[in-house]
Amino acid sequence: MARRKIVAGNWKMNKTPSEAVALAEELKPLVASDDVDVVFCVPAIDIIPVAEAVKGTNIAVGAENMYFEEKGAYTGEISPAMLVDAGVKYVVLGHSERREYFAETNETVNKKVLKAFEHGITPIMCCGESLEQREQGVTMDFIRQQVKVGLQNVTAEQAKTMVIAYEPIWAIGTGKTATTEQAQEVCAGIRACIAEVYDDATAEAIRIQYGGSVNAATAPELFAQADIDGGLVGGAALKPDFGKIVNYK
Ligand code: PGA
């Protein structure tokens, strides 16, 4: 069975609540699609108003992070139950910016992935190499470790429903998209890793996105690759172009 494409916008630390509602309203008609799952991953404070604004549309709301404890003395953190109650269906976990600036590790990402599943939130687990790692030829070793540790104790049934986003760090926010061949090669490598950890059926079911300077011009070729099931989009998700990316065909 063909995997359904999933295109998610990662708004990062952009848009106040009122600006977020205005953007959601602007994008709503542009991202209408029967074929592609569409997700707006927005700053925590924008989740409630954006969820309200997109009610009744094909757009799902996602968070950009989440804590791995249920509740308690964790000042500043947001729990999975809070996200669920606010209408969140997806959560981006282990984005390279969180790894770089907020000390996220494969181990904390794994705890978050497990906790998201406990609450019925679909994880979009990010992985990706630095330019240095690519040049050293260790891209796939590094990513296999991120994926394997990130998925520890995740069952095959759970893994089948989740999303992995391959985002080479050197392509994020740089305007330098990976070539179609580079993106396909790593996404195929991730799928092979899933087959090793689980089985072929799980590898066939899991959806793998490419992310890193995706735009309306590069999306069609990237999303046509055998192992690329859509994209995680930063900068271009804040513009009307996001509609073109969703409707890339
Ligand atoms: P970009 O960001 O599309 O602006 O490169 C992608 C991401 O970080 O998810």
Boltz pocket constraint, residues with backbone or C-beta under 6 A from the ligand:
constraints:
  - pocket:
      binder: B
      contacts: [[A, 10], [A, 167], [A, 171], [A, 172], [A, 173], [A, 174], [A, 175], [A, 211], [A, 212], [A, 213], [A, 214], [A, 232], [A, 233], [A, 234], [A, 235], [A, 236]]
      max_distance: 6.0
